[in-house]
Amino acid sequence: MAGNVRTLMRPRGSRAEVAGLDALEAQPATRPSLYRRAWASAWPKALAVGIVLLLWQAIVMTGVLEEYQLPNPVDVLSRLWADLQTPLLWGAIATTMRRAAWGFGLAILIGTAIGVLVSRFAILRAAVGSLITGLQTMPSIAWFPFAILIFGLTEEAIMFVVVLGAAPSIANGFINGVDHIPPVLRRAGRVLGATGIAEYRYVILPAAMPSFVAGLKSGWAFAWRSLMAGEILVVIAYQASLGQLLQVNRELTDAQGLLATMLVILVIGILLDSLVFGTLEQRIRSKRGLLGA
């Protein structure tokens, strides 16, 4: 009854005025075409690559380094194109990406589980909270002697170090996201019936998603670097990989092949950052109304 009375006492034009104000704030969202979005994402990267190539060529022209140390970028790109025509490079890429997918997938499962438990129980945070940060800051290369001692020169040794390199970053990302959730949001979720698993699914995880994705991105960087180091140190017969190609080209003093393989590693990293993590971040910002900010 009181609500109806307030509605009747409200001036007639007030609702129209509020609607008009809302219309002023809500700008019509015009989604650009796929071509425009692809071009807007591609041209800054292409410009950066062009600048790097120009600097590379300038260093070569100075003669500071010999040709066998730093070859011409045109020669390296020609070598890369030739290598792309062979099954050896594609097989190495497939092996490396398979290991990266398995290792990073395991790191996501383990890191998320640790993050949930530590953020849930204060005693676990007091016990292992600083240990997680310590593991995150520890160089992954330091784990390889221990991994080889346990697993030998096998893929398990590589997976062990990849998971140890990525899982702490993922766990810390989730924990930091939970720590920065406003308490009123969690109380509102409980009032609406979100408790237990439902609270994590509908309240905590969506609210912590930006920090969690940042942890995933950082974890992928650790995993990728750990994997490259592992493939250089742990050479498995009949399984060519990008790290193994780096090592072979170094031993043969093949600078063109070495730099061509490094370019492949760099391009894979850029593509994954743009297509996977960039897309996740864009969707999160879109849902939160931050794309136009």
C-alpha positions as CSV (number, residue, x, y, z in Angstrom):
1,M,0.0,0.0,0.0
2,A,2.8,2.4,0.9
3,G,4.5,1.7,-2.3
4,N,1.4,2.4,-4.3
5,V,0.9,5.7,-2.4
6,R,4.4,6.8,-3.2
7,T,3.9,6.0,-6.8
8,L,0.7,8.0,-6.9
9,M,2.3,11.0,-5.2
10,R,5.2,11.0,-7.6
11,P,4.9,13.7,-10.3
12,R,3.6,12.4,-13.6
13,G,6.6,13.4,-15.6
14,S,9.2,11.9,-13.3
15,R,9.2,8.5,-14.9
16,A,9.6,9.9,-18.3
17,E,12.5,12.1,-17.1
18,V,14.3,9.1,-15.5
19,A,13.8,7.2,-18.7
20,G,15.3,10.1,-20.6
21,L,18.3,10.2,-18.3
22,D,18.8,6.4,-18.7
23,A,18.7,6.8,-22.5
24,L,21.3,9.5,-22.3
25,E,23.7,7.2,-20.3
26,A,23.1,4.1,-22.4
27,Q,25.0,4.7,-25.6
28,P,23.9,2.5,-28.5
29,A,26.5,-0.2,-28.8
30,T,27.6,-0.5,-32.4
31,R,29.7,-3.6,-33.0
32,P,32.3,-3.1,-35.7
33,S,32.7,-5.6,-38.5
34,L,35.0,-8.6,-38.2
35,Y,37.4,-7.0,-40.7
36,R,37.6,-3.8,-38.7
37,R,38.2,-5.7,-35.5
38,A,40.9,-7.9,-37.1
39,W,42.6,-4.9,-38.6
40,A,42.5,-2.9,-35.3
41,S,44.1,-5.9,-33.5
42,A,46.6,-6.7,-36.2
43,W,48.1,-3.3,-37.3
44,P,49.8,-2.4,-33.9
45,K,51.5,-5.8,-33.8
46,A,52.5,-5.5,-37.5
47,L,54.0,-2.0,-36.8
48,A,55.9,-3.4,-33.8
49,V,57.3,-6.3,-35.9
50,G,58.3,-3.8,-38.6
51,I,60.2,-1.6,-36.1
52,V,62.0,-4.7,-34.7
53,L,63.0,-5.8,-38.2
54,L,64.3,-2.3,-39.0
55,L,66.4,-2.2,-35.8
56,W,67.6,-5.7,-36.5
57,Q,68.7,-4.6,-40.0
58,A,70.4,-1.5,-38.6
59,I,72.4,-3.6,-36.2
60,V,73.5,-5.9,-39.0
61,M,74.6,-3.0,-41.2
62,T,76.8,-1.6,-38.4
63,G,78.9,-4.8,-38.6
64,V,79.2,-5.0,-34.8
65,L,78.4,-8.8,-35.1
66,E,79.6,-11.2,-37.7
67,E,77.2,-12.8,-40.1
68,Y,77.4,-16.2,-38.4
69,Q,76.4,-14.5,-35.1
70,L,73.6,-12.2,-36.4
71,P,72.5,-12.9,-39.9
72,N,70.4,-10.6,-42.1
73,P,66.6,-10.6,-41.2
74,V,65.8,-11.3,-44.8
75,D,67.9,-14.4,-44.8
76,V,66.3,-15.6,-41.5
77,L,62.8,-15.1,-42.9
78,S,63.8,-17.0,-46.0
79,R,65.1,-19.8,-43.8
80,L,61.9,-19.8,-41.8
81,W,59.8,-20.0,-44.9
82,A,61.9,-22.9,-46.1
83,D,61.6,-24.7,-42.8
84,L,57.8,-24.3,-42.9
85,Q,57.8,-26.4,-46.0
86,T,59.3,-29.4,-44.1
87,P,57.5,-31.8,-41.8
88,L,60.3,-31.5,-39.2
89,L,59.3,-28.0,-38.0
90,W,55.6,-28.8,-38.0
91,G,56.2,-32.0,-36.0
92,A,58.3,-30.0,-33.5
93,I,55.5,-27.5,-33.1
94,A,53.0,-30.3,-32.6
95,T,55.1,-31.9,-29.9
96,T,55.7,-28.7,-28.1
97,M,52.1,-27.6,-28.2
98,R,50.9,-31.0,-27.0
99,R,53.2,-30.8,-24.0
100,A,52.1,-27.2,-23.4
101,A,48.4,-28.1,-23.4
102,W,48.8,-31.0,-21.0
103,G,51.2,-29.2,-18.7
104,F,49.1,-26.0,-18.6
105,G,45.9,-27.9,-18.2
106,L,47.2,-29.8,-15.2
107,A,48.5,-26.5,-13.8
108,I,45.0,-25.0,-14.1
109,L,43.4,-27.9,-12.2
110,I,46.0,-28.0,-9.5
111,G,46.4,-24.2,-9.1
112,T,42.6,-23.6,-9.0
113,A,42.1,-26.3,-6.4
114,I,44.9,-24.8,-4.3
115,G,43.5,-21.3,-4.7
116,V,40.0,-22.4,-3.6
117,L,41.3,-24.3,-0.6
118,V,43.6,-21.5,0.6
119,S,41.0,-18.8,0.1
120,R,38.4,-20.9,1.9
121,F,40.4,-22.0,5.0
122,A,42.4,-19.5,7.0
123,I,44.7,-22.1,8.5
124,L,45.8,-23.2,5.0
125,R,46.5,-19.6,4.1
126,A,48.7,-19.2,7.2
127,A,50.4,-22.5,6.5
128,V,51.1,-22.4,2.7
129,G,50.2,-18.9,1.6
130,S,53.8,-17.6,1.6
131,L,55.0,-20.9,0.3
132,I,52.9,-20.5,-2.9
133,T,54.5,-17.1,-3.5
134,G,58.0,-18.5,-2.9
135,L,57.3,-21.3,-5.5
136,Q,56.2,-18.6,-7.9
137,T,59.3,-16.6,-7.6
138,M,61.7,-19.6,-7.8
139,P,63.3,-20.0,-11.3
140,S,61.9,-23.0,-13.1
141,I,65.3,-24.0,-14.4
142,A,66.3,-24.8,-10.8
143,W,63.8,-27.6,-10.6
144,F,65.1,-29.5,-13.6
145,P,68.1,-31.3,-11.8
146,F,65.6,-32.5,-9.2
147,A,63.0,-33.5,-11.9
148,I,65.6,-35.4,-13.9
149,L,66.8,-37.1,-10.7
150,I,63.3,-38.4,-10.0
151,F,61.9,-39.0,-13.5
152,G,65.0,-39.3,-15.7
153,L,65.1,-37.9,-19.2
154,T,61.4,-38.3,-19.8
155,E,58.3,-36.2,-20.6
156,E,57.3,-36.6,-17.0
157,A,60.3,-34.5,-15.9
158,I,59.2,-31.7,-18.3
159,M,55.6,-31.9,-17.1
160,F,56.7,-31.7,-13.5
161,V,58.5,-28.5,-14.0
162,V,55.8,-26.9,-16.2
163,V,53.2,-27.6,-13.6
164,L,55.4,-26.3,-10.8
165,G,56.1,-23.1,-12.8
166,A,52.5,-22.3,-13.7
167,A,50.3,-23.6,-10.8
168,P,51.5,-21.1,-8.1
169,S,50.7,-18.1,-10.4
170,I,47.2,-19.5,-11.1
171,A,46.6,-20.1,-7.4
172,N,47.8,-16.6,-6.4
173,G,45.6,-15.1,-9.1
174,F,42.5,-16.8,-7.7
175,I,43.4,-16.0,-4.1
176,N,44.0,-12.3,-4.9
177,G,40.7,-12.2,-6.8
178,V,38.8,-13.6,-3.8
179,D,40.6,-11.2,-1.4
180,H,39.3,-8.2,-3.3
181,I,35.7,-9.2,-3.5
182,P,33.6,-6.7,-1.6
183,P,32.1,-8.3,1.5
184,V,28.6,-6.9,0.7
185,L,28.6,-8.9,-2.5
186,R,29.1,-12.2,-0.7
187,R,26.5,-11.3,1.9
188,A,24.0,-10.5,-0.8
189,G,24.7,-13.8,-2.4
190,R,24.1,-15.7,0.8
191,V,20.8,-13.8,1.3
192,L,19.7,-14.9,-2.1
193,G,20.6,-18.5,-1.2
194,A,24.1,-18.9,-2.8
195,T,26.0,-21.1,-0.3
196,G,28.6,-23.7,-0.7
197,I,29.4,-24.6,-4.3
198,A,26.7,-22.3,-5.5
199,E,28.4,-19.3,-3.8
200,Y,31.6,-20.1,-5.7
201,R,29.9,-20.6,-9.0
202,Y,27.6,-17.6,-9.0
203,V,29.3,-15.1,-6.7
204,I,33.0,-15.7,-6.0
205,L,34.2,-17.0,-9.4
206,P,32.5,-14.3,-11.5
207,A,33.7,-11.6,-9.1
208,A,37.3,-12.9,-9.0
209,M,37.5,-13.6,-12.7
210,P,39.6,-10.6,-13.7
211,S,42.4,-11.5,-11.2
212,F,42.0,-15.2,-12.0
213,V,42.5,-14.5,-15.8
214,A,45.5,-12.4,-14.9
215,G,46.8,-15.4,-12.9
216,L,46.2,-17.7,-15.9
217,K,48.0,-15.3,-18.2
218,S,51.0,-15.1,-15.8
219,G,50.9,-18.9,-15.3
220,W,51.0,-19.5,-19.1
221,A,54.1,-17.3,-19.3
222,F,55.8,-19.4,-16.6
223,A,54.7,-22.6,-18.2
224,W,55.9,-21.6,-21.7
225,R,59.3,-20.6,-20.4
226,S,59.6,-23.7,-18.3
227,L,58.7,-25.9,-21.3
228,M,61.3,-24.3,-23.5
229,A,64.0,-24.8,-20.8
230,G,62.9,-28.4,-20.4
231,E,63.0,-29.2,-24.0
232,I,66.5,-27.8,-24.3
233,L,67.7,-29.9,-21.3
234,V,65.6,-33.0,-21.7
235,V,66.1,-34.4,-25.2
236,I,63.9,-37.4,-25.9
237,A,64.7,-39.6,-28.9
238,Y,62.4,-39.5,-31.9
239,Q,60.4,-36.6,-30.5
240,A,61.5,-33.3,-32.2
241,S,60.5,-30.2,-30.4
242,L,61.1,-26.5,-30.6
243,G,63.5,-26.5,-27.7
244,Q,65.4,-29.4,-29.2
245,L,65.6,-27.5,-32.5
246,L,67.1,-24.5,-30.6
247,Q,69.7,-26.8,-29.0
248,V,70.6,-28.5,-32.3
249,N,71.0,-25.3,-34.2
250,R,73.2,-23.8,-31.5
251,E,75.4,-26.9,-31.5
252,L,75.7,-26.6,-35.3
253,T,76.3,-22.8,-35.1
254,D,73.4,-22.4,-37.4
255,A,72.3,-18.8,-36.6
256,Q,69.7,-18.7,-39.3
257,G,68.0,-21.8,-38.1
258,L,68.3,-20.7,-34.4
259,L,66.7,-17.3,-35.0
260,A,64.0,-18.8,-37.3
261,T,63.0,-21.2,-34.5
262,M,63.0,-18.3,-32.0
263,L,60.6,-16.4,-34.3
264,V,58.3,-19.4,-34.3
265,I,58.3,-19.5,-30.5
266,L,57.7,-15.7,-30.4
267,V,54.8,-15.9,-32.9
268,I,53.1,-18.7,-31.0
269,G,53.3,-16.7,-27.8
270,I,51.8,-13.6,-29.4
271,L,49.0,-15.6,-31.0
272,L,48.0,-17.3,-27.8
273,D,48.1,-14.1,-25.9
274,S,45.9,-12.3,-28.5
275,L,43.4,-15.1,-29.3
276,V,43.0,-16.8,-25.9
277,F,43.8,-14.4,-23.1
278,G,43.0,-11.3,-25.1
279,T,39.6,-12.7,-25.9
280,L,38.9,-13.7,-22.3
281,E,39.9,-10.2,-21.1
282,Q,37.7,-8.6,-23.7
283,R,34.7,-10.6,-22.7
284,I,35.1,-9.8,-19.1
285,R,35.5,-6.1,-19.8
286,S,32.4,-6.3,-22.1
287,K,30.3,-7.9,-19.4
288,R,31.4,-5.2,-16.9
289,G,30.7,-2.4,-19.3
290,L,34.4,-1.4,-19.5
291,L,35.1,-1.6,-23.3
292,G,34.2,2.0,-23.8
293,A,36.1,3.2,-20.8
